[in-house]
Amino acid sequence: MIRSESQLHKPSMILVILLAMLAWFPLFDNLAQTQVDAGLKRALASYATARTLNASISVAQGTQTAVQPAGVGVVLAPGEVLDPVNDLVEQFSDLMLIASASFGVQKLLMEMGASWVVSLVLSLVAVGWVAMLWRGQAPPRLLTRGLAVLLLIRFALSVTALVSDGLFQAFMDERYQASQSFIENSEAEIEELTSETPVADDQTLVERMRNWTEGLQFESPVARLQEAADRAIEHILNLIVIFSLQTILMPLLILWLLVGLSKRMLR
């Protein structure tokens, strides 16, 4: 009877023993921390880009752009045009700061979970839990719950980091690179459009008449700023979605699955 019950629980016993042994090897943790560091680096880069873009837009909002279609002077202010994108950039930079903090907290918790104290307590509880099953005794519910909690503390964040980064590399990395690169270039484009100079005032009457047709069809720098801002908004939203998935939605979903799996394994 004892042997039949121990054979019934043998897969769970083997798995718990292997996990208790794995808790003492740092390779798994080092790999997970490397992925967290990469995510933190991406978040900080996007935060720096957002702050720089915000500064460029603020400067552009405080300037006036002078244009001379067909030799007629017009002064245009880009402030109202850039207000919506500037508000979005500020919110985006706040989100990137939160994402950076999230990666930092995740790394700290992983280091705490990988400490030798947690590994030692996990090993002792695992040995006691397996020994009781081997003798055909049902482990107390408190012991089983304690083992599940220790396993989650030791491995959940590392598994979450690895799975989350794997999903990022498979489905989001290309989109992130494209959007990040575009936003980095948007700063230079906005500065260039803001600093455009008007047509020289010393043009002769013939030159002004020659440029009349082109002047009637001029494209205002403010209109071009509007187009650049609209394009930037799309890529900013892409980055918001990517970091929201990687730092909030996917970790919560993975942790929920791990908790359910641990309950079924130790039931």
N, C-alpha and C positions, 0 to 999 in steps of 0.2 A: 504493500500500500504506500509506504513511504517512498520507495523507489519509483512507483508509477507517478506519484504526484510530482516528484522532483524531475522526472522526464518530461512531464507536461509543461513545467515552467522552465525547462532548460534553455530555450531561446532567449527568454528575458534575462535569465541569470548570466548567460554568456555575454549578452549585450551590455549589461550593467558592469560586468568585470572589465570588458574592453574599454568602456567609457572611463571607468576609474583609472585604468592604466594610461589612457590617452591624456588624462588631466595633468599628468606629470611631464608631458612632452611639449616644448614650446613652439615646435614648428607650425602647428595649426594656428596658434595664437599670433605668431609673427606674420603669417600670411594674411590673416584677417586684419591686423593692425596696419599692414601695408596698404590694403584696400581702403581702410578708413582714412589714412593719411592722404591717399590720392583724392578721395572725395573732399577732404578738408581743403586741399590745395586748389581744387576746382572752385569750391565755394568762395574762397578768399580771392581768387583771381576775378571771379564774376563780381564780387563786392567792390574790389578796387576799380574795375571797369565802370561799374554803375556810379560810383562816387565821382570818377573823372568825367563821365558823361554828364552827370548832374551839374558839375562845376561849369562845363562848357556851355550847357543850355542856359544856366543862370547868367553867364556873361553875355550870351546872345540876346537874352531877354532885356538886358539893360542897354542895348545898343539900338541905333536907328540906321537902317539901310537906305542909302540914297541911290536912286536910279534915274536915268534920263532917257525915257523912250522918245525917240524922234527929237531929241534935244530939249524936251520939256522936263524940268526937274520935279521929281516926286520923292517924298520922304515916307518910308514905310517902317513900321515898328513890328518886329517879329515876336514880341512878348506874348500876345494873345494866342498866336499860332502854336507856340511851344508850351503853353500852359498844361494841356492835357498830358503830353508825353513827359513833361518834367515831373508832374505829380506821380505818374506811373513809375518813373525812374526812381523817385524817392521811396516809394513803396517796395520796389524791387530791391533796392539796396538794403532796406530793413529786413526783407525776407532772406537775403544772402547773409546778413549778419546772424540771423536766427539759425540758418542752415549751418553756418560755420560753428556756431556754439553747439548745435546738435551733434556734429561730428566730433567736436572736442569732448563733450560729455560722454558720447559713446566710447571714445578711446579711453577715457579715464575709468569708466565702469568696466571695460574689458580688462584693463590692467588690474583692477581690484578683484575681478572674478578669477583672474589667472594667478592670483597669489598662492603661495605654498600653503597658507592656512586653509583656504577654501578647498584646495586639492586634498589636503590631509583629512579634513572633516568628511569630505565626499568619499574618500577611500574607506574610512572607518565605518561610515553608515552603509556603504555598499557591501562591505564584507559582512556586516551584521545581517543585512537584508537577505543576501544570498545564502548565508549559513542557515538561517531559519527556514528558507524554502528547501534547502537541501535535506534538512531533517524532517521535512514534511509538515512544518508548522507554518501557519498563516502569519506573516509579519503584521504587527500592529498598524492600524491605519495611520497613526501619527508618524511611525517610522517610514512608511511608504510615501506619505506626503512630504516628509523632510527630505527623502531621497530625490523626489521629483523637483523640489525647490532648489536643492543643491545642484542638480544637473542643469537646470535652467540658468542659475547664476553662473555656472562654470562655462556653459557652452552656447547659450541662447544668443547672446550678442555677437559672438564670433560667427556663428552660422548665419545670423541675420546679415552681418556685414558682407560675408562671402556671397550669399545668394543675391542680395541687393546689388552688389557690384557686378555680379555676373549678368543680371538682367539689364543693368545700365550698359555694359559693354555690348550686349547683344542687340538692344533695341533703341538706345538713346544716345550713345556716344557720338555717332555721326551728326545727329541733329544738334547736339550740344556744341560740337566743334564749329559747325556752320553758324549758329546763332551767336556764339561767343565772338567769333571772328568778325561777324557783321557789326556787332555793337562796338567793338574796338575801333572799327573803321568809321563808325558814325560820328565819333568825336571829331576826327580830322575833317570830315565832310562838313559838319556844322560850323566849325571854325573857319573853313575856307569860304563857305557861303556868306557867313557873317561879315567877313573882312573884304568882300568884293568892293572895288572902288567904282565910282560912276564914270561915265564918259567924260573926257577932258573938256574943260570949258573953253579952250582956245581953238576949237574947231572952226574952220571957215564955213561960210554959208553953203558953199558947194558941197563940202563934206557932210554937213548936216542934211542937205537935200538928198545926197547919195545914200545916206543911212536911214532915210525916212521910212522906206518900206520895212526894213528890218526892225526899225524902232517901233513901228506899229504892232509888230508881232513879238515884242520882247517877252521874255519869261522872267517874271519878278523873282528876285532872290528869296523873297518871303514865300512865294508859291513853291519854290524848290526846297525851302526849309520844311514846308508842310509835307511835301512828298518824302523827304528824308525822315521826318518824324514818324509818318505813317508806316514806313518800312521798318523802322526801329521798334515800333510798338509790337509788331508781329513777332519779332525775334525775342523781345523781352518776355512776352507771354509764353513763348516756347521754353525759355529757361525757367520761368516760374513753375510751369507744369513739371518739368524734369526734376527740379530740386524738391518740389512738393511730394512727388512720387518717391524719390529716393530717401528723403529724410523723415517723411511722415507716414504716407499710406503703405508703402511696401514693408517697412519695418514692423508696423502694427499688424499687418496681415501675416507676415512670417512668424512673428511672436505668437499670434493667436493659433496658428497651425502647430507650432512647436508645443504649446501648452496642451492642445488637444491630443497630440501624438504621445506626449509623456503620460497623460492620464490613461490612454488606451494601453500603452506598453506596460504600465505598472498596475493595471487593474487586476 
